[in-house]
Amino acid sequence: MSSPRKTTPGPWRVEDCESTYPYEVVSGEAPCDDLVCADATQADAHLIAAAPDLYGALERVRPLVAASVSGTPDRSMLDVIDAALAKARGER
């Protein structure tokens, strides 16, 4: 059984909040509203900002993948999805 998500609600985005950090990941509607992450490289900031969307996409495709591998011995893609979701929830 999976745990409920305890993250800052998305969407997240990369902003220049004119602080000491060049790339900051924030949430909320106002510019630089809620800081999620600071002092990330540009590539890491964009990956972090995409995390809520990626998590949601995996949650949505998981039942489709589970149905497609039902009764087959190859569950590797389902295992990858489950591992990623568990890692994001801090379970691994």
Secondary structure, 3 states (H helix, E strand, C coil): CCCCCCCCCCCEEEECCCCCCCCEEEECCCCCCEEEECCCCHHHHHHHHHHHHHHHHHHHHHHHHHHHHCCCCCCHHHHHHHHHHHHHCCCC
